[in-house]
Structures are given as C-alpha cells and as structure tokens.
Amino acid sequence: MANKQATAYRNLATMLQAGVPIIRSLQGAAGTYGPFGRAFNGIAKVVANGDTMANGMARHRNVFSKLDIMLVQAGETAGDLPNTLKELAKWYEFQSRIKRNIISGSILPMMVLHVAAFIAPLPGLILSMLGKGNMSTSDYLFRVVQILLIFYIPISCVIACILLRRKIPEVGVLFDPVVGIIPLVGKALKQWALSRYCRVFGTLLKAGVPIVQCTEIATELAGNTVVAGWVKGGIASARAGNPVSEGFSRSLPRIFLESWYVGEETGELAESAQRLAESFADSAEFLFMQLSVWLPRILYALVSLMLIYMILVASGAIGYVATISDLSN
C-alpha cells in the first residue's frame, strides 16, 4: 500500500508541475491502485465541485492518514502542492524500503525456524517408533506447535500493539517507552518520529500556518509518545510568544536543538526543520538497515540455542532408555 501511495503521489506531482489541471491529474494518478485509486477518483469529483483536495481526502480517512491530509492542506494553502506531494511520495518510499528490508531479511530465518521446529522433537518420535519411547504423533505435533509459539506469541503481541496504538492512544503510552529501551529498535523509531515532527512542522510553517498550530499538529503527528513528550513543551512556549525551542526537553538530540536554535535566530526555521527531517530520516533508515542485518542473526542464534537444548534433552532421554534397557537385561 505504501508503495502505491508513493507512486500515485509522485505521478500526481509530476502532472501538476507539467501544467495538467488538477482534476485530470487526480484521475490520471488514480491508475489501477485499488482502493487508493478509487479514492483519488472520488477526490476528483469533490474538487470538480469547487472543494479542496484536502477536504476530498478527509472523506476517505480509511485510505489517507491524518498526516497526508494535513500536509496536502498546507501545500494547497501555500500554493506549493506539487512539492508537498513529492515530500509525501518520498516519505512513503522511505517506509516501503524499511518494511521491504526487514521482511526480506526475516524470510530465511523464519524458514529455518519452521524446519528446526519440526526436526527438534523428531528423535523422540523415532525412538517411539522403534519401541524405545512413548511419544505419539499427536505429542510430536504438540511439541512442534509449542516451539513455534515461543516465537509467534511475542511477534503477535508486538504486531497487535502496533495496530492498536493507531486507534487507541493509551496503547502507545505503554508501548513506546518499552520499545524505546530495545537496542537499535528504540533509537530507530525515535529518529523516525523526529523526522515526522520536523517534516510536518516545516511544511506547515512554510505554508504560512501560525507557529502555535504548527507545533500542535506536528506534536500530534509525531507518531511516538516519547518523542511527543520531548517536544510538547514547545506548544506552551509558542503560545506564550516565546521561541518554540525554549519548551523543548533537553533529552532531544543535541543536533536537533542546535539546528533548531539556528533556524529561529536566522528566521529560517522552516528550512532548518526540513533539513532536520531529511537528516533524521537518513539516520532512521540506516538504523533500520542495521536491524534488518541483525534480526536474522538473532533468529539464527535463538534457533541454534533451541536445537542445542532439544539435542541435550533427546540425549538425556536416549541415555535414560538405554539405562532402563540394561537394567531390564
């Protein structure tokens, strides 16, 4: 889905920059992208009736995120919609690359895991078939399921939390701090959230949105409660007429704080925010790439430990059977 969004947004931006009317551009960008394409056709009808693209997107919230709607609205307000759409395309291309790298890096280890799950309890079944054990076929399959559940239960819990946090904010309050302490993963997610915050803030400020509203929306769309906690003080500071940075937590990376200070002092805060967005996006991508490298190694290590444990258990069982056999003779 992310890749389809990136392609559609980029096609739409290209057509608009080429001077194609927005209604024809929306219809052309829709292409054959399923629900996303049908939503674009619906937006074209809304725009044809004199409404904005952002309002048309708001009617399809099951397809477009709040981030998409707010940035498009800012782009329309600033008269810079093509560049805003290109920024959205880059964002979804970034997400697509991250997901693709993690999934591709996990396929082989997961295959090894499933093979190992079937092989590990196999000695017990073979001994039973030779009359030297009491493991039935159902017992064997139960052991296989047990091994797989050791891995699938934590994975399912993480996926459930990710899906639920989008609908239930309270889940993020509990989930984000826990994930944040996991090496590599926590840092990558925080860098990703900082990139979102800076991208939204910079785009809105460039569009002429009041700075208080920029800080409010950017904080809401950061996508991580820990990062939102670091920057939310900027809202109160902006409301009081002070620089946004005065309300920032000192837990923020130094490069973030220093670059933000410079942007405020030079009057180029929007540009500084956009540069920070690119910098943190690159950093997050690098960390996710490292994760895609280390994740298979971690899975291999876990599978190896599981096999060693099963071999030791099987060896003990074989020795026990042999001892009983000797005593019987």
C-alpha positions in Angstrom: 0.0 0.0 0.0 2.8 2.4 0.9 4.5 1.9 -2.5 1.2 2.5 -4.3 0.7 5.7 -2.3 4.3 6.9 -3.2 3.8 6.2 -6.9 0.4 7.9 -7.0 1.6 11.0 -5.1 4.7 11.2 -7.4 2.6 10.8 -10.6 0.2 13.5 -9.3 3.0 15.9 -8.5 4.6 15.4 -11.9 1.4 16.0 -13.8 0.6 19.1 -11.8 4.1 20.5 -12.4 3.6 19.8 -16.1 0.5 22.1 -16.1 -2.1 19.3 -16.2 -5.4 20.5 -14.5 -5.8 19.1 -11.0 -9.0 17.1 -11.9 -7.3 15.4 -14.8 -4.2 14.8 -12.7 -6.2 13.1 -10.0 -7.9 10.9 -12.4 -4.7 10.1 -14.2 -2.8 9.4 -10.9 -5.5 7.1 -9.7 -4.5 4.5 -12.3 -5.2 1.0 -11.1 -4.3 1.3 -7.5 -7.4 -0.4 -6.0 -9.0 1.4 -3.0 -6.4 4.2 -3.3 -7.2 4.8 -6.9 -10.9 4.8 -6.3 -10.4 7.3 -3.5 -8.5 9.6 -6.0 -11.4 9.4 -8.4 -13.7 10.4 -5.6 -11.5 13.3 -4.7 -11.5 14.4 -8.4 -15.3 14.7 -8.1 -15.1 16.7 -4.9 -12.5 19.1 -6.5 -14.7 19.4 -9.6 -17.5 20.7 -7.3 -15.2 23.5 -6.1 -13.8 22.0 -2.9 -10.2 21.4 -2.0 -8.2 18.2 -2.4 -7.6 18.0 1.4 -11.3 18.1 2.1 -11.8 15.4 -0.5 -9.1 13.2 1.2 -10.8 13.8 4.5 -13.8 11.9 3.2 -11.6 8.8 2.7 -9.9 8.5 6.1 -9.8 4.8 5.8 -7.3 5.4 2.9 -5.5 8.6 3.8 -3.8 9.2 7.1 -4.1 12.5 9.0 -0.5 13.2 8.1 -1.4 13.1 4.4 -4.5 15.3 4.8 -2.7 18.0 6.9 0.3 18.2 4.6 -1.9 18.4 1.4 -3.9 21.1 3.1 -0.7 23.0 3.9 0.5 22.6 0.3 -2.7 23.9 -1.1 -2.7 26.9 1.3 0.9 27.8 0.3 0.3 27.2 -3.4 3.0 24.6 -3.4 1.0 21.4 -3.7 3.4 19.6 -6.2 6.4 19.8 -3.9 4.2 18.8 -0.9 3.1 15.7 -2.8 6.7 14.9 -3.7 7.6 15.1 0.0 4.7 12.6 0.8 6.0 10.3 -2.0 9.5 10.4 -0.5 8.0 9.6 2.9 6.1 6.5 1.7 9.0 5.3 -0.4 11.1 5.5 2.8 8.5 3.5 4.7 8.3 1.0 1.9 12.1 0.5 1.8 12.2 -0.1 5.6 9.5 -2.7 5.5 11.0 -4.4 2.5 14.4 -4.7 4.1 13.1 -6.0 7.4 10.8 -8.5 5.7 13.4 -9.8 3.2 15.9 -10.2 6.0 13.4 -12.2 8.1 12.2 -14.7 5.4 15.2 -17.1 5.5 15.5 -17.2 9.3 11.7 -17.9 9.7 12.0 -20.8 7.2 14.9 -22.1 9.2 12.8 -21.7 12.4 10.0 -23.8 11.0 12.3 -26.5 9.7 14.0 -26.6 13.1 10.7 -26.8 14.9 9.8 -30.0 13.0 13.3 -31.5 13.4 14.0 -30.8 17.1 11.4 -33.2 18.6 11.8 -35.8 15.8 14.3 -38.0 17.7 11.7 -38.7 20.4 9.2 -39.7 17.7 11.7 -42.0 16.1 12.6 -43.7 19.4 8.9 -44.3 20.0 8.6 -45.9 16.5 11.5 -48.2 17.5 9.7 -49.1 20.7 12.0 -47.2 23.0 9.8 -44.3 23.8 6.2 -43.2 24.3 5.8 -40.2 22.1 2.7 -40.4 19.8 2.2 -38.5 16.6 -0.1 -36.0 18.3 2.5 -35.5 21.1 5.1 -34.8 18.4 2.9 -32.2 16.6 2.1 -30.6 20.0 5.8 -30.2 20.6 6.2 -28.6 17.2 3.4 -26.1 18.0 4.9 -25.4 21.4 8.3 -24.5 19.8 6.7 -22.2 17.2 4.5 -20.5 19.8 7.7 -19.4 21.7 8.4 -17.2 18.7 5.0 -16.4 17.4 3.4 -15.2 20.7 5.9 -12.3 21.2 5.7 -11.4 17.5 1.9 -11.4 17.6 1.9 -9.2 20.7 4.1 -6.6 19.0 2.0 -6.6 15.8 -1.2 -6.2 17.9 0.3 -3.3 19.8 1.3 -1.6 16.6 -2.2 -2.0 15.1 -4.0 -1.0 18.3 -1.9 2.1 19.0 -3.2 3.7 15.8 -6.8 3.5 17.2 -6.2 3.6 21.0 -3.7 6.3 22.1 -3.3 4.8 25.5 -1.6 1.7 24.0 1.2 4.0 22.6 1.7 5.5 26.1 2.6 2.0 27.4 4.1 0.5 24.2 6.5 3.3 23.1 8.6 3.6 26.3 9.0 -0.2 26.4 10.1 -0.4 22.8 12.3 2.6 23.3 14.7 0.8 25.5 15.3 -2.0 23.0 18.7 -1.5 21.4 18.7 -0.3 17.8 14.9 -0.6 17.5 14.1 2.1 20.1 16.6 4.6 18.6 15.4 4.0 15.1 11.8 4.6 16.0 12.7 7.8 17.8 14.7 9.1 14.8 11.7 8.2 12.6 9.4 10.2 14.9 11.7 13.2 14.9 11.8 13.1 11.2 8.0 13.1 11.0 7.8 16.0 13.5 10.3 18.2 11.6 8.7 17.4 8.2 5.2 18.3 9.4 6.4 21.4 11.2 8.5 22.7 8.3 5.8 22.1 5.7 3.1 23.8 7.7 5.3 26.7 8.7 6.4 27.2 5.1 2.7 27.2 4.1 2.0 30.2 6.4 0.3 28.2 9.2 0.6 30.0 12.6 3.6 28.7 14.6 1.4 27.6 17.5 -0.7 25.5 15.2 2.4 24.1 13.6 3.7 22.9 16.9 0.4 21.4 17.9 -0.2 19.5 14.7 3.5 18.3 14.4 3.4 17.0 18.0 0.2 15.2 17.4 1.6 13.6 14.2 5.0 12.7 15.6 3.8 9.1 16.0 5.7 8.3 19.1 4.6 9.3 22.7 8.2 9.5 24.0 9.2 12.0 21.2 5.9 13.8 21.6 6.7 14.3 25.3 10.1 15.8 24.4 8.7 18.4 22.1 5.2 19.1 23.6 6.7 21.9 25.8 7.2 23.8 22.6 3.4 24.3 22.3 3.2 26.2 25.6 6.3 28.2 24.7 4.9 29.2 21.4 1.5 30.2 22.9 3.4 32.4 25.4 5.1 34.2 22.5 8.5 32.7 23.2 10.7 30.7 20.8 9.5 27.1 20.4 12.8 25.7 21.5 12.5 27.2 25.0 9.9 24.5 25.7 11.9 21.6 24.3 13.2 18.8 26.5 16.9 18.6 26.9 16.5 14.8 26.2 16.3 15.7 22.5 19.5 15.1 20.4 21.9 18.0 20.5 22.0 18.3 16.7 18.2 18.8 16.8 18.4 21.5 19.5 21.4 23.3 17.9 19.9 23.3 14.4 16.5 24.5 15.7 18.2 27.4 17.6 20.0 28.5 14.4 16.7 28.3 12.5 15.0 30.5 15.0 17.9 33.0 15.1 18.2 33.4 11.4 14.5 33.4 10.6 14.9 30.2 8.5 13.1 27.8 10.9 11.1 26.1 8.1 14.2 25.3 6.1 16.1 24.1 9.3 13.1 21.8 10.1 13.1 20.3 6.6 16.9 19.7 6.8 16.5 18.0 10.2 13.7 15.9 8.7 16.0 14.6 6.0 18.8 14.1 8.4 16.7 12.1 10.9 15.1 10.1 8.0 18.5 9.1 6.8 19.6 8.1 10.3 16.4 6.1 10.9 16.9 4.3 7.6 20.5 3.4 8.4 19.4 2.0 11.8 16.5 0.0 10.3 19.0 -1.4 7.7 21.2 -2.5 10.6 18.2 -4.0 12.2 17.5 -6.0 9.0 21.1 -7.3 9.2 21.0 -8.2 12.9 17.4 -9.6 13.0 18.3 -12.8 11.0 21.4 -13.3 13.2 19.3 -13.0 16.4 16.8 -15.5 15.0 19.6 -17.9 14.0 21.1 -17.7 17.4 17.7 -18.4 19.1 17.1 -21.3 16.7 20.6 -22.7 17.5 20.0 -22.5 21.2 16.7 -24.2 20.8 18.3 -27.0 18.8 21.1 -27.4 21.3 18.5 -27.6 24.1 16.5 -30.2 22.3 19.6 -32.3 21.5 20.6 -32.3 25.1 17.1 -33.3 26.1 17.0 -36.0 23.5 20.4 -37.3 24.6 19.2 -37.5 28.1 16.1 -39.4 27.0 18.2 -41.8 25.0 20.6 -42.4 27.9 17.6 -43.0 30.2 16.1 -45.5 27.8 19.5 -47.3 27.4 19.9 -47.5 31.2 16.4 -48.9 31.7 17.1 -51.4 28.9 20.4 -52.5 30.6 18.6 -52.9 34.0 15.9 -55.0 32.3 18.5 -57.4 30.9 
